[in-house]
Amino acid sequence: MENTYEIVSCDLNAQNAQSVVFETGILAEQASGAVTVRSGDSVVFAAVVASKEPKEGNDFLPLTVDYIEKAYAAGKIPGGFFKREGRATTKEILSSRLIDRPLRPMFPKNYHNDLQVAVYVLSYDKVNPVDILAINAASAAFMISEVPIVDAVAAVRVGKIDGQLVINPSPASLENSTIDMTVAGTEQAITMVESGSSEVSEEELIEALGFAHENIKKLAHAQKELASRCGKEKTVVPEPAPEPECEEVVDTLMDDLRDTLNTAEKTARVEKLRLLNENLAIRLNEKLGEEVGTEKLNAAHAILENRLQAEMRRMILQEGRRIDGRRVFDIRPITCYAGILPRTHGSAIFKRGQTQSLGICTLGANADSQVIDGLDDETKKRFILHYNFPPFSTGECKPMRGPGRREIGHGALAERALSKVIPPESEFPYTIRVVSEIMSSNGSSSMASVCSGCLALMDAGVPIKAPVAGIAMGLIKEGDSFTVLSDILGDEDHFGDMDFKVAGTEHGVNALQMDIKIIGVTLDIMRTALRQARDGRMYILGKMTEVLSEPRKSLSQYAPRIVTLNINPDKIKNVIGPGGKMIRKITEDSGAQIEVTDDGKVVIMSPDAAANDKAVELIHQVTDEAEVGKIYIGTVKRIMNFGAFVEILPGIEGLVHISQLENRRVNKVEDVVNIGDEVKVKCIEIDAQGRVNLSRKAAFEDSQAE
């Protein structure tokens, strides 16, 4: 049966009277729900499909999101041999995460059916952001489907340009924005934030969040309007049958459970939890028999997990005490070291509690920049941060393969935090790569990466604007009561309601990321979390600056030295030479690496300063212009009756008139010079036609005067 065609339009509080249009009933009629969303000439399509029944043993929500930017959307043909879209790019992975994160809390706790979301960018006008439309499209597709989504999720991007908040700014205008914030939420509350900013205050961020939510309400209302017209009847999710016998067994283990939660050290706590689960299986078999006990074990584990969560939350809300003994605003012990690896350009260790990051900084040339080729115009990225999370960091045995979506997301967050303090290329002409190797993890590893990465940059001598630190905040909320936790542990993230990461300098916030497990949080909760995060950030910055208060004055002896020259673009051919012959010769003779851009910028790079100096000299030789009053050692190239033509610079010849050869009358040029002779000459004139006139006599007189 064909889907019913419906269309709903929504106008946002935008300076350009921005309109967002939701449409369904034309594409993908066999999907559970399919919607296209359009703004301007940007069009995004989303289809969702749900399995009829959950897989046996599923105790989680198996939600998969695939966001795909089709090259044809921007009038492009994909590169590569196959000329078709390949594996997901970093941008597509990060956009898939943006869609997944606000949607995941919106499904009933006991709904475990497989869910797949496919999002295609069908048309892109390079003005209206397609990743924002994708979040709205995915939510709308769920809203009209039979999938029991709790509420509509809408999203907007907020910029702050020339002091004014702007909704869904174009990528070009974001280059001049002090805030780049993606916000998702329902009509009642905010559910996700992803933000980069230029050391802005916490109050500015709260203002931007409020502005975003006003527009989110309109988009969420439009989705509900669409669902009211053509939405399918929602699947009823049955409540799990009560398991009183399992609950009785779990109740007998409450003393052991409390003892486990009162064990501060993670490894010891994990071991006690393992023994607790073993004891649960033994007591279950004793009470119900081995066959029934084995059958009920998963249900008993779920009850035990719920009791662990409830007890941990009770300890925090009622006693103000956390499982490692800290108060809610306490930061774990911090240790930092810088300059620990002898041959890297910069290195540091940052350890907070049982979370440890090894940060390494490498400096390279412009050619080492990462080329970003997507729907927008091709760009180069000169600051890169990569985050690695090996299984040994949590004491586990797993295959070590390429980075997963989580690693790419954490790396992007840390990169966003540090990118705001990287010096411009005009001041520091290096490509900069930072790698965070997580050596041990017990929560907040992405924020530890910010801290170790910052110290590694300073150890490498990168003149960053200011030191940056990061902290992860948590939330425990029951009814109207809530407690914000500073520097959360892994278990507090697992059993809590919010993961709220904030990174910045002493002057303001550079990056912000919020994910929640409840339906939403209010601006008051976020204001409290930001205020508490600032206190924690200042404390961490103090610990970092005790180790390294400012960037080192000089680069590592193993780091490349870069010298930049600007030459006349017309002289580029002199540096390159026929078929690249000249630039290869300069490279071989000097030992330096040389890059030349179309605007006449020459970048010379080598760890050896002498090699750079030699390359500069050679480049000057082939690009310098003749200068009146300057003395040159030239080679006689041609002889005429009236004088000799002398090459003073590569490709530049000047005439030494016969009258300028000697301080006496010369009858014949060959009486003084011959072809191939090296002679000292002075440039005495460059006429209106650019012809160079030289004098051997004047050079001789200057030498005598000296």
URMOTA-V532707 format. One record per run of one state. SS is the DSSP state (~ for helix, > for strand, _ for the rest). FROM is the first residue (numbers start at 1). TO is the last residue. If there is no record, write none. Layout:
ss=SS from=FROM to=TO
ss=SS from=FROM to=TO
//
This chain:
ss=_ from=1 to=5
ss=> from=6 to=11
ss=_ from=12 to=18
ss=> from=19 to=24
ss=_ from=25 to=32
ss=> from=33 to=39
ss=_ from=40 to=41
ss=> from=42 to=50
ss=_ from=51 to=62
ss=> from=63 to=69
ss=_ from=70 to=70
ss=~ from=71 to=74
ss=_ from=75 to=89
ss=~ from=90 to=104
ss=_ from=105 to=106
ss=> from=107 to=107
ss=_ from=108 to=114
ss=> from=115 to=123
ss=_ from=124 to=129
ss=~ from=130 to=144
ss=_ from=145 to=148
ss=> from=149 to=149
ss=_ from=150 to=153
ss=> from=154 to=161
ss=_ from=162 to=163
ss=> from=164 to=167
ss=_ from=168 to=170
ss=~ from=171 to=174
ss=_ from=175 to=176
ss=> from=177 to=185
ss=_ from=186 to=189
ss=> from=190 to=200
ss=_ from=201 to=201
ss=~ from=202 to=230
ss=_ from=231 to=243
ss=~ from=244 to=251
ss=_ from=252 to=253
ss=~ from=254 to=261
ss=_ from=262 to=265
ss=~ from=266 to=288
ss=_ from=289 to=289
ss=~ from=290 to=319
ss=_ from=320 to=333
ss=> from=334 to=338
ss=_ from=339 to=345
ss=> from=346 to=352
ss=_ from=353 to=354
ss=> from=355 to=364
ss=_ from=365 to=365
ss=~ from=366 to=368
ss=_ from=369 to=369
ss=> from=370 to=372
ss=_ from=373 to=378
ss=> from=379 to=381
ss=_ from=382 to=382
ss=> from=383 to=389
ss=_ from=390 to=390
ss=~ from=391 to=394
ss=_ from=395 to=404
ss=~ from=405 to=419
ss=_ from=420 to=430
ss=> from=431 to=440
ss=_ from=441 to=444
ss=~ from=445 to=459
ss=_ from=460 to=468
ss=> from=469 to=478
ss=_ from=479 to=480
ss=> from=481 to=486
ss=_ from=487 to=489
ss=~ from=490 to=495
ss=_ from=496 to=497
ss=> from=498 to=504
ss=_ from=505 to=508
ss=> from=509 to=516
ss=_ from=517 to=520
ss=> from=521 to=521
ss=_ from=522 to=522
ss=~ from=523 to=547
ss=_ from=548 to=560
ss=> from=561 to=566
ss=_ from=567 to=568
ss=~ from=569 to=576
ss=_ from=577 to=577
ss=~ from=578 to=590
ss=_ from=591 to=592
ss=> from=593 to=596
ss=_ from=597 to=600
ss=> from=601 to=606
ss=_ from=607 to=608
ss=~ from=609 to=623
ss=_ from=624 to=630
ss=> from=631 to=640
ss=_ from=641 to=642
ss=> from=643 to=649
ss=_ from=650 to=651
ss=> from=652 to=657
ss=~ from=658 to=660
ss=_ from=661 to=668
ss=~ from=669 to=671
ss=_ from=672 to=677
ss=> from=678 to=686
ss=_ from=687 to=691
ss=> from=692 to=695
ss=~ from=696 to=705
ss=_ from=706 to=706
//
